[in-house]
Amino acid sequence: MNTKKIENIFAPPPTHWVGNGFKVHNFFPNLMDMQRMSPFFLLDYNAKMYFPPSQIPQGVAVHPHRGIETVTVAYHGKVAHHDSTGNGGIIGEGDLQWMTAGGGILHKEYHEEGFNEFGGDFQMAQIWVNLPKKDKMTQPKYQTISHEDIPKYQLPNDAGNIEVVAGSYKGLKGIASTFSPIELYNIILKKNGEAAISLPLNYNTGLLVVKGSVQINNQELAKQDHFVLFKNEGEDITISAKDSGAIILLLSGKPLNEPISAGGPFVMNTREELWQAFQDFEEGKFGYLKD
């Protein structure tokens, strides 16, 4: 077995608010170099918390993006999305929103109206996937991914299942289309369940423990709400759930190995492109979306 060893296990950093609806731990690029998890650029994680009923909309008002994709994964609660191309949707437990900003888009994300009115547990992760240089200005698009449509690989010995969102697992192809090689799984393990994963050694790989605690490679323990970063060597990872079972979000991808110039909601390759993104936004070239 050619084991992919752990580089670091990060405890959740202090939270900050994104708008008034998302209280997040930013694991990267906050805790590591912005290239370290390429092609993934950002991971914001709203750990499980209770939102009381509210008459005030809660979320993030209209804002732009260029050069990336935003992927929102729902574990608890419901979020509504609208963007300047006319796309929109609502995701609940187990669903995902996969928005390609490409050359430029405006969008907003709010707690779904019913959830906002009645309140409840809320737990979400948002990932920014950096687009390759050749695809930075691609046409915006939107993928609504419902839980029931995600291919699921049943693990042996009734250990649980692996939801293959992107990439493939043991020949089972994921539902999402991507611009660079990406593996994105939700791994659901029952009590004492185990999953064996094999990933290319050069892929940047990490996992977020969404629920429970897990033992990695029969050695180190990673607790709930912690992020595990792997070294770029070896291929095989074993994940074992402890007594309560576990949910793990796994991210792995081929590094883009391209320069990054990032500022606010834009992730480009050069300072000139970044400046142009801000100018185009100011000139209204990203379309229109009502707050």
N, C-alpha and C positions, 0 to 999 in steps of 0.2 A: 504494500500500500504506500503510495507516494503522497504523504499527508501535506495538506496546505496548512501551514502553521499560523498561529495567531501573532499579529504584530502588536495589537493593543486592544484593551477593552475599555471603552469610554463610558463613564457614568454620565447621566443626563446633565448637561450644563444648565445654568440658570435660565429660566423662561423669560420670554418677552412676548408682547402682544403684537399680532399682525391684524390690523384693524381692531375691531372690538369683538371678534368672534373666534379667534384662534390664539390660544396661549401655548406657545411652542418652545421646544428645545431645538436649537439649531446645532446638529452634529457636524455638518460640513456645509460650507467651507470654514466654519467657526473654529473647529478643533484640529484642522489639518490644512495643508497646502491645497489651493483651489484645483490643482491638477491631480491630487492624490486618488480621487475616486472617479476620474474621467472614464466614461462619458457622463457620469452623474456629476452635477455641479453643486446641488444643494439638497439637503434633507432637513425639513422642518417636521417636527413630531409633536402633535398635541396629545400628550399622555391622557389616559382616561380620567375624566373629571365630570362633575355634574354641573349643567347649566340650568338655573331656575327658569320658570316661565317668564317671558318678556313680551312687552308690547312694542319694543324698539327693535328694528332690524339689526341683526348681529352678523358681522362678516367683514368683507373687504370691499370698499367702494371701487368704482371704475378705475382701472389702471392698465398700463400698456405692458407688452412683452415683445421682444424680438430675439431671434437667434436660438431659442430653446423650445423644449416641450415641457409642459407642467403636467404631472401625474398625481392625482389625488386618490388616496386609498382610504376607504371608509371602514372602520371597525365598529363604531357606535355612533349613532346620530345620523342626521340627514343634511346634505348640503345641496343647494341649488346653484347652477352656473348659467350665465348668459354672456354672449360675446358679440363683437361688432360685425361678425359675418352672419348673424342670425341664428347661430347654434345655441343650444341650451339643453339643460337636463337636470334631473335630480338623482343623486346617488344616496343609497342607504347602506346598511350593514353588508359588507362583502363586495360592494360594487366599486368601480373605479371610473374616474374621468381622465381622459388622456387628450390633452389639448396641444396641438402643434401651433405655436405662435408663428414660426417661420419668419417671413418678411415683416410682420407687424400685425398686432391684434390688440383690441381693448377687451377686457373681460372683468367680470365681478363675480364674487363668490359669497353666498350668504347661507346662514342656517335656513333650511327649508321652513316655509311658513308655519306648517303644523307643528314641527318640532320646536320652533321658536316660541309658539304660543303655549305649548304644554311643558316644555323643558324635558330634560332627561340626560342620560349619560352620553358623553361625546368623546370620541377618540378617532383621530385622523393622522395620516402621514401625507406630506406633499414632497415630491421629488421633482427637481428640475433636471431634465436630460439635455445636455448640450448637443446642439446639432453640428455635424461636420461642416467645415468651411463651404463645401460645394452645395450644401443644403440650407445654409443660413437664411436665404431669402425665399425659401420654398413657399408655396401657397398655404395659408393657414387651413387647418382642418381640425376635426373633433371626433374622437372615438368614445362613445358611451359603452362601457363594459359592465354588463350586469353579472351578478354572481352566478346565476344559473347558466350563463353561457361560457364561463371560464372552464377550459378543459381541466379535468381533475384526475391525477394519477393515484390510484389506491395503493398504499404501501402494504408490503407483506405483513403477515401476522396481526392484521387489524390494528396497525400502529397509527393510522391516520391517513392523511392524503396531502398531495402537493398540488396546489392550484397554479397552473402554468399560465401566467399572464403574458409573458414575452419570452422568446427563445424556445427551448424544448427540453423535456426531461424524459429520458429513456424512449425517445421517438415520438412522444406526445408533444405536438406543436402548440405554442401559445397563441392566444387570440389577437394580441395587439401587433400592429405593424410598426416597425422601427426603422430608423435611418442608419443605424450602425448596430453591430452585433451586441445584443443585450440579453441577459437572463434575469427575469424578474419573477419571483415565486412568492406566494403565500404558503407557508408550510404549517399545517395543522397537525399536531401530534397529540395523541391520547396519553393517558397516564403511563409512564415508562416506555412510551413509543420512541422509535428511532428511525432516522432518515439518513441515507447515504447519498451524498451529492458529489459529482465529479465535474470540475470546471477547468478550462484552460489555465495553465500556470501563469500566463502573462496578463490575464484579466484582472482588473481591479475588483476586489470582492469584499463585501461586508454584509453583516446582517443585523437587524434590529429585533430585539426580543420584545414583542408586543404584549405577550401574556406569559406568565409563568417564569420558570428558570430552566436553563438548558445547560447540559454538559457538552463541551466541544471536544471532539476527538478523544473522548473518554478521559479527558484531563481537566481542563479549566472550566469553571462554572461562570456562566453569564446570567445575570439577574434581569428581571423585568425592567423595561425602559432603558436598557444599556445597549450600546452599539459595539459590535465586534468587527475589527478591521483585520484582514488577513494579509500575510506577506505574499508577494508575487513570486511564489515558488511552490512547487507541489500542486496537486490537482484534487485530492480527495478530502472531503469533510464529512465527519459523522456528527450528527446532532441528536442528542438524547434528551427527552423531556423528563422532568422530575415528577413528583407525586401528582401535581395538579393538571398535568398536560401543558401544552404550550402552543403559542402562535408566533411564527417567525416570518419577518419580511426579509427576503434575501435579494440582494442587488449584486450583479456581476456583469462586467462589460469590457469589451476591448478598448483600451485607451485610444483617444483620438490623436494624441501626440501633435497637437496644433496649439499655437499661441492663444491665450485668452486675454481679452480686455473686457472687464465687466464693470458695470456701474448701475446701481438701482435694479430695475427690472430687465435690463438688457445684458446679454452675454454675447460678445462679438470677438473677432480675432485681432483687431487693431484699434488704436485710439481714434483713428480717423473714422472707422466704422461706428464706433461707440458714439462719437460726437454727431455723426450723421443720424443715428437712431434718435437721439434726443431732439435734433433739429426737425426731423420728419414728424415726430410726435407733436412737437409744438406747432407745426404747420398743419396739423389735422389729417395727416396722411394715413393714419391707422383706422380711419373710419369713425363712426359715431355710435355711442352706446349711452342710453339714458341712465342716470344714477338710480 
